[in-house]
Amino acid sequence: MHYDDTNVFARILRREIPARFLHEDHLCAAFADVAPQAPVHFLVIPKRPIARLADANDTDKAVLGHLLFVAAEVARTLGVAEDGFRVVVNNGARAGQTVFHLHIHVLAGRAMAWPPG
């Protein structure tokens, strides 16, 4: 899939749109979701332009692992790691992806139902 650098997350990374950043390093950024679906809801995104998880390639292996590490690290910082949190990645429109910049949703602070969706 073609990556569109005008998407909202690319614009957040360029500081064109404000966000409440929780973490940032050379590979990724984590920030609060503007439409939270749980008391704690943040996103972790790579700085490298990857539209969907299915578009990642061999050179993205390290950043993909880093995204999950940062998700857990921010959850610990926010005090929700021990109680539990959910990690969600939507891949493609049919799965619910609306912004085509790979992103990990991290939700916590309430009981999560199963199955989701």
C-alpha positions as CSV (number, residue, x, y, z in Angstrom):
1,M,0.0,0.0,0.0
2,H,1.2,3.5,-0.8
3,Y,2.0,5.6,2.3
4,D,0.3,9.1,2.4
5,D,2.5,11.5,4.3
6,T,-0.5,13.8,4.9
7,N,-2.1,11.4,7.3
8,V,-2.8,12.7,10.8
9,F,0.0,10.7,12.5
10,A,2.6,11.9,10.0
11,R,1.4,15.5,10.7
12,I,1.7,14.8,14.5
13,L,5.3,13.7,14.1
14,R,6.0,16.9,12.2
15,R,4.4,18.9,15.0
16,E,1.8,20.3,12.6
17,I,-1.0,18.9,14.9
18,P,-0.6,19.0,18.7
19,A,-0.5,15.8,20.7
20,R,0.2,14.9,24.3
21,F,3.4,12.9,23.9
22,L,4.2,10.2,26.4
23,H,7.4,9.0,24.8
24,E,9.6,9.8,21.9
25,D,12.9,8.4,20.7
26,H,14.6,8.0,17.3
27,L,12.4,5.1,16.2
28,C,8.9,5.9,17.5
29,A,6.5,8.2,19.4
30,A,3.7,7.4,21.9
31,F,0.9,9.9,22.5
32,A,-2.5,10.0,24.1
33,D,-5.4,9.1,21.8
34,V,-7.7,12.1,21.1
35,A,-10.8,9.8,21.2
36,P,-10.0,7.4,24.0
37,Q,-11.9,4.1,24.2
38,A,-10.7,3.4,27.8
39,P,-9.6,5.5,30.8
40,V,-6.0,5.0,29.5
41,H,-5.7,4.9,25.7
42,F,-2.5,5.8,23.9
43,L,-0.9,5.1,20.5
44,V,2.6,4.0,19.7
45,I,3.7,4.7,16.1
46,P,7.0,4.3,14.2
47,K,8.7,7.4,12.8
48,R,9.4,5.4,9.7
49,P,6.5,5.6,7.2
50,I,4.8,2.2,7.3
51,A,1.1,2.3,6.2
52,R,0.0,-1.1,7.6
53,L,1.6,-3.9,9.6
54,A,1.3,-6.0,6.4
55,D,3.5,-3.5,4.6
56,A,6.5,-4.0,7.1
57,N,9.5,-5.7,5.6
58,D,12.6,-7.4,6.9
59,T,14.3,-4.1,7.7
60,D,11.4,-3.2,10.0
61,K,11.8,-6.2,12.4
62,A,13.7,-4.2,15.0
63,V,11.3,-1.2,15.0
64,L,8.3,-3.6,15.3
65,G,9.7,-5.1,18.4
66,H,10.6,-1.7,19.7
67,L,7.0,-0.5,19.3
68,L,5.8,-3.3,21.6
69,F,8.6,-2.6,24.1
70,V,7.7,1.0,24.2
71,A,4.0,0.1,24.7
72,A,4.9,-1.9,27.8
73,E,7.3,0.8,29.0
74,V,4.7,3.6,28.8
75,A,2.1,1.3,30.4
76,R,4.5,0.8,33.3
77,T,5.1,4.6,33.5
78,L,1.4,5.3,33.6
79,G,0.9,2.6,36.3
80,V,-1.4,0.3,34.3
81,A,1.1,-2.5,33.5
82,E,0.4,-4.7,36.5
83,D,-3.4,-4.4,36.3
84,G,-3.4,-5.3,32.6
85,F,-3.6,-3.6,29.3
86,R,-4.7,-4.5,25.8
87,V,-2.6,-4.0,22.7
88,V,-4.4,-3.7,19.3
89,V,-3.1,-3.4,15.8
90,N,-5.7,-3.0,13.0
91,N,-4.4,-3.9,9.6
92,G,-6.5,-2.5,6.7
93,A,-9.9,-0.9,6.4
94,R,-11.8,-4.1,6.9
95,A,-10.1,-4.6,10.3
96,G,-11.0,-1.0,11.4
97,Q,-7.8,0.8,10.4
98,T,-8.7,4.4,9.6
99,V,-5.3,6.1,9.6
100,F,-2.8,4.4,7.3
101,H,0.3,4.9,9.4
102,L,1.0,1.8,11.4
103,H,-0.1,2.3,15.0
104,I,-0.5,0.3,18.1
105,H,-3.4,1.1,20.4
106,V,-2.8,0.5,24.1
107,L,-5.9,0.5,26.2
108,A,-6.2,0.1,30.0
109,G,-8.0,1.2,33.1
110,R,-11.1,-1.0,32.6
111,A,-12.1,-4.6,32.1
112,M,-11.7,-5.7,28.5
113,A,-14.3,-8.1,26.9
114,W,-13.4,-11.1,24.7
115,P,-13.8,-11.6,21.9
116,P,-13.2,-8.0,20.7
117,G,-15.0,-6.4,17.8
